[in-house]
């Protein structure tokens, strides 16, 4: 028997070719061979000295199990490097682990049975971080098994971890570089804030996933603000009650101003015959008293945007919108209202000497005010609104925080002190109603941001944070983006281009525990201010006399020294407690994984930008963004030259995959039933790598088996069956493209066309079209060539005609090389048994010129 050919050092090699193989068993045999043979390492080493093809493997969080999204991305990360390796490039595939940040902290808290940040502080940072360190590597074994079973070649032995001191040293180097360039600064700004995790988020974290914004029911209120003072009197508006609408009644205790649009026309509307819901406030409730709030109902007047009067007809005491509009007594332009004072809601912050509120409680003009909804008058709480803070700052109005880090009210608002922000709204609304300041109360459904980690609703809160001044180099990011090849192409100027074109400064500090430190030391005495920023272990050792072996808290916090700028010698330089945003870690991955600039400087400078990266579309606001931002700021070049931004893998019901809904087939069950190649083919042949979404179904996975795997194997079985029986002992076919038989000429020409097409598509990072070409070829090979050539194989070689055998041998040997990146396991088995060679993945990519030129009949 000639086939399968004897394969040295491969105990998994079969004695005969199975007519109906069980593909998972075939795959396990190949995986065992690869492990024993160390085929992956050989594939890298044999290209030593060749041009390198660099791709960055985005590090996953290591404290959770992989899912379909990782599977899809992993297949792409494997297929294109296999292709480039066969094309003669050396492709290192170093695996990495993302080990810092809240995902690790939350897992550590779960293991410790604690839920509050204060509990971490009580137990001590050192003990907590030790648990976090262990937790992030808990699933590395499962990850290695999963990656290996999916036939993905990566280097686990030379992996990198963001917790390694070399990686972290490169990270603090990057921070110092930004600081030295004036691109890192400390500020006090309103940011998205997770009260549960007690830390701010970056704006880009709110745009990564579709489920960050979810529909939420909130209580909205419309409140009255009586106008007072000399300017109100000059405009004839004394005691007219401005109406302001808000969906965040919990922010009303820190109301510091009202905002109006400069060109919006505002109407004064007297209370209608049905009256309004204003009522006298009980003496027991705190309220402003500069105006008699309990004016007779029929004598009250209200200020509201003229275009919105009809929306409040019933609330103002009118039967219809037309009746309310007809009752307008006079109008005033928004810009005329600037500087008009009003009666504050409560006296919580009335002590201007203590709180600096001497300029508060006046009407301000802001361009962002519209008449889309509400009243056209916007309540301003500068501690809890980004635009509020900017508008109020320009008027000299301070930011006053009424919430602590955990989102609970502080003692300055005694009526709700200790209450969570989301609970306090009900109490405050009752207070407003009792005071006669509540005009309307309604449920309001709107899209609202939630924390991508703990899933709780976020608030916006003024916090002290360190920022990367992205706005200073935003134009450079836009320009350099034009040098990047995007798949799908529309992402370049679409989702990614628009995002970076409007990028804001990036908040990079987190007041947490487990992460790369912000390498900033400050004097602990404001009388002798000094800031030192460090960018290396050498610099730290020079100033503190100790070379750190661990840059994590609390060890890094223990490095202190006397303040050189303090002549009294009493103040001390201490590190600020914040750690860096975990996205700063992953954005530093290209240079930090090689310990740049302390090692491998020449290699990195020569091999940056990377040739290829791939992740799902949400990373346009995540990893793609942080890579591009840091590379632009630090090196003035893109971090990558080609990127695939694939779509989302959905459950069989078209919804996001959910363990509780069980709306997707279990990965391991698919591997055990259909095999990894079937799953790989299903994912890489689909439009998902072109940016479309993909519904995962068992039928879809099995379709690939029927369309490609079985036809290729059936052809191989057909060839081996007849080659083995062609003559005594079988016929050992060889490569030959010289046959003049029309069928042979046709299939060889189609093979040439296949090689040409797949080469073009894989070079363009388009596995969808590459798979389509291979699928079409498999159909032609089995249903046209083999079917029409059967009698030639039945005749055997008795007449001395071996052309059919040699041609089919040539085609199979070529097509298995072409299929190797897309079907690495089954292709390996067929190629090895056909040729007796070591591995198809150690072969060169076929050249189309080795087959006859395409003829008209093969088009």
Rosetta blueprint (number, residue, H / E / L):
1 X L
2 X L
3 X L
4 X L
5 X L
6 X L
7 X L
8 X L
9 X L
10 X L
11 X L
12 X L
13 X L
14 X L
15 X L
16 X L
17 X L
18 X L
19 X L
20 X L
21 X L
22 X L
23 X H
24 X H
25 X H
26 X H
27 X H
28 X H
29 X H
30 X H
31 X H
32 X H
33 X H
34 X H
35 X H
36 X H
37 X H
38 X L
39 X H
40 X H
41 X H
42 X H
43 X H
44 X H
45 X H
46 X L
47 X L
48 X L
49 X L
50 X L
51 X L
52 X E
53 X L
54 X L
55 X E
56 X L
57 X L
58 X L
59 X L
60 X E
61 X E
62 X L
63 X L
64 X L
65 X L
66 X L
67 X L
68 X H
69 X H
70 X H
71 X H
72 X H
73 X H
74 X H
75 X H
76 X H
77 X H
78 X H
79 X H
80 X H
81 X H
82 X H
83 X H
84 X H
85 X H
86 X H
87 X L
88 X L
89 X L
90 X E
91 X L
92 X L
93 X L
94 X E
95 X E
96 X E
97 X E
98 X E
99 X L
100 X L
101 X L
102 X H
103 X H
104 X H
105 X H
106 X H
107 X H
108 X H
109 X H
110 X H
111 X H
112 X H
113 X L
114 X L
115 X L
116 X L
117 X H
118 X H
119 X H
120 X H
121 X H
122 X H
123 X H
124 X L
125 X H
126 X H
127 X H
128 X H
129 X H
130 X H
131 X H
132 X H
133 X H
134 X H
135 X H
136 X H
137 X L
138 X L
139 X L
140 X H
141 X H
142 X H
143 X H
144 X H
145 X H
146 X H
147 X H
148 X H
149 X H
150 X L
151 X L
152 X L
153 X L
154 X L
155 X E
156 X E
157 X E
158 X E
159 X E
160 X E
161 X E
162 X L
163 X L
164 X L
165 X H
166 X H
167 X H
168 X H
169 X H
170 X H
171 X H
172 X H
173 X H
174 X H
175 X H
176 X H
177 X H
178 X H
179 X H
180 X H
181 X L
182 X L
183 X L
184 X E
185 X E
186 X E
187 X E
188 X E
189 X E
190 X E
191 X E
192 X E
193 X E
194 X E
195 X L
196 X L
197 X L
198 X L
199 X E
200 X E
201 X L
202 X L
203 X H
204 X H
205 X H
206 X H
207 X H
208 X L
209 X L
210 X H
211 X H
212 X H
213 X E
214 X E
215 X E
216 X E
217 X E
218 X E
219 X E
220 X E
221 X E
222 X E
223 X E
224 X E
225 X E
226 X E
227 X E
228 X E
229 X H
230 X H
231 X H
232 X H
233 X H
234 X H
235 X L
236 X L
237 X L
238 X L
239 X L
240 X L
241 X E
242 X E
243 X E
244 X E
245 X E
246 X E
247 X L
248 X L
249 X H
250 X H
251 X H
252 X H
253 X H
254 X H
255 X L
256 X L
257 X E
258 X E
259 X E
260 X E
261 X L
262 X L
263 X L
264 X L
265 X E
266 X E
267 X E
268 X E
269 X E
270 X E
271 X L
272 X L
273 X L
274 X L
275 X L
276 X L
277 X L
278 X L
279 X L
280 X L
281 X L
282 X L
283 X L
284 X L
285 X L
286 X L
287 X L
288 X L
289 X L
290 X L
291 X L
292 X L
293 X L
294 X L
295 X L
296 X L
297 X H
298 X H
299 X H
300 X L
301 X E
302 X E
303 X E
304 X E
305 X E
306 X H
307 X H
308 X H
309 X H
310 X H
311 X H
312 X H
313 X L
314 X L
315 X L
316 X L
317 X L
318 X L
319 X L
320 X L
321 X H
322 X H
323 X H
324 X H
325 X H
326 X H
327 X L
328 X E
329 X E
330 X E
331 X E
332 X E
333 X E
334 X H
335 X H
336 X H
337 X H
338 X L
339 X L
340 X L
341 X E
342 X E
343 X L
344 X L
345 X L
346 X L
347 X L
348 X L
349 X L
350 X L
351 X L
352 X H
353 X H
354 X H
355 X H
356 X L
357 X L
358 X L
359 X L
360 X L
361 X L
362 X E
363 X E
364 X E
365 X E
366 X L
367 X L
368 X L
369 X L
370 X L
371 X L
372 X L
373 X L
374 X L
375 X L
376 X L
377 X E
378 X E
379 X E
380 X E
381 X L
382 X L
383 X L
384 X L
385 X L
386 X H
387 X H
388 X H
389 X H
390 X H
391 X H
392 X H
393 X H
394 X H
395 X L
396 X L
397 X L
398 X L
399 X L
400 X L
401 X L
402 X L
403 X E
404 X L
405 X L
406 X L
407 X L
408 X E
409 X E
410 X L
411 X L
412 X L
413 X L
414 X H
415 X H
416 X H
417 X L
418 X L
419 X L
420 X E
421 X H
422 X H
423 X H
424 X H
425 X H
426 X H
427 X H
428 X H
429 X H
430 X H
431 X H
432 X H
433 X H
434 X H
435 X H
436 X L
437 X L
438 X E
439 X E
440 X E
441 X E
442 X E
443 X E
444 X E
445 X E
446 X E
447 X E
448 X E
449 X E
450 X E
451 X L
452 X L
453 X L
454 X L
455 X L
456 X L
457 X E
458 X L
459 X E
460 X E
461 X E
462 X E
463 X E
464 X E
465 X E
466 X E
467 X E
468 X E
469 X L
470 X H
471 X H
472 X H
473 X H
474 X H
475 X H
476 X H
477 X H
478 X H
479 X H
480 X H
481 X H
482 X L
483 X L
484 X L
485 X E
486 X E
487 X E
488 X L
489 X H
490 X H
491 X H
492 X L
493 X L
494 X L
495 X H
496 X H
497 X H
498 X H
499 X H
500 X H
501 X H
502 X L
503 X L
504 X L
505 X L
506 X E
507 X E
508 X L
509 X E
510 X E
511 X L
512 X L
513 X L
514 X L
515 X L
516 X L
517 X E
518 X L
519 X L
520 X E
521 X E
522 X E
523 X E
524 X L
525 X L
526 X H
527 X H
528 X H
529 X L
530 X L
531 X E
532 X E
533 X E
534 X L
535 X L
536 X L
537 X H
538 X H
539 X H
540 X H
541 X H
542 X H
543 X H
544 X H
545 X L
546 X L
547 X L
548 X L
549 X L
550 X L
551 X L
552 X L
553 X L
554 X L
555 X L
556 X H
557 X H
558 X H
559 X L
560 X L
561 X E
562 X E
563 X L
564 X L
565 X L
566 X L
567 X L
568 X L
569 X L
570 X L
571 X L
572 X E
573 X E
574 X E
575 X E
576 X L
577 X L
578 X L
579 X E
580 X E
581 X L
582 X H
583 X H
584 X H
585 X H
586 X H
587 X H
588 X L
589 X H
590 X H
591 X H
592 X H
593 X L
594 X L
595 X L
596 X L
597 X L
598 X L
599 X L
600 X L
601 X H
602 X H
603 X H
604 X H
605 X H
606 X H
607 X L
608 X L
609 X L
610 X E
611 X L
612 X E
613 X E
614 X E
615 X E
616 X E
617 X H
618 X H
619 X H
620 X H
621 X L
622 X L
623 X H
624 X H
625 X H
626 X H
627 X H
628 X H
629 X H
630 X H
631 X H
632 X H
633 X H
634 X H
635 X H
636 X L
637 X L
638 X L
639 X L
640 X E
641 X L
642 X E
643 X E
644 X E
645 X E
646 X E
647 X L
648 X L
649 X E
650 X E
651 X L
652 X L
653 X L
654 X L
655 X L
656 X E
657 X L
658 X L
659 X L
660 X L
661 X L
662 X L
663 X L
664 X L
665 X L
666 X L
667 X H
668 X H
669 X H
670 X H
671 X H
672 X H
673 X H
674 X L
675 X L
676 X H
677 X H
678 X H
679 X H
680 X H
681 X H
682 X H
683 X H
684 X H
685 X L
686 X L
687 X H
688 X H
689 X H
690 X H
691 X L
692 X L
693 X L
694 X E
695 X E
696 X L
697 X L
698 X H
699 X H
700 X H
701 X H
702 X H
703 X H
704 X H
705 X H
706 X H
707 X H
708 X H
709 X H
710 X H
711 X H
712 X H
713 X H
714 X H
715 X H
716 X H
717 X H
718 X H
719 X H
720 X H
721 X H
722 X H
723 X H
724 X H
725 X H
726 X L
727 X L
728 X L
729 X L
730 X L
731 X L
732 X L
733 X L
734 X L
735 X L
736 X L
737 X L
738 X L
739 X L
740 X L
741 X L
742 X H
743 X H
744 X H
745 X H
746 X H
747 X H
748 X H
749 X H
750 X H
751 X H
752 X H
753 X H
754 X H
755 X H
756 X H
757 X H
758 X H
759 X H
760 X H
761 X H
762 X H
763 X H
764 X L
765 X L
766 X L
767 X H
768 X H
769 X H
770 X H
771 X H
772 X H
773 X H
774 X H
775 X H
776 X H
777 X H
778 X H
779 X H
780 X H
781 X H
782 X H
783 X H
784 X H
785 X H
786 X H
787 X H
788 X H
789 X H
790 X H
791 X H
792 X H
793 X H
794 X H
795 X L
796 X L
797 X L
798 X L
799 X L
800 X L
801 X L
802 X L
803 X H
804 X H
805 X H
806 X H
807 X H
808 X H
809 X H
810 X H
811 X H
812 X H
813 X H
814 X H
815 X H
816 X H
817 X H
818 X H
819 X H
820 X L
821 X L
822 X L
823 X L
824 X H
825 X H
826 X H
827 X H
828 X H
829 X H
830 X H
831 X H
832 X H
833 X H
834 X H
835 X H
836 X L
837 X L
838 X L
839 X L
840 X H
841 X H
842 X H
843 X L
844 X L
845 X L
846 X L
847 X L
848 X H
849 X H
850 X H
851 X L
852 X L
853 X L
854 X L
855 X L
856 X H
857 X H
858 X H
859 X L
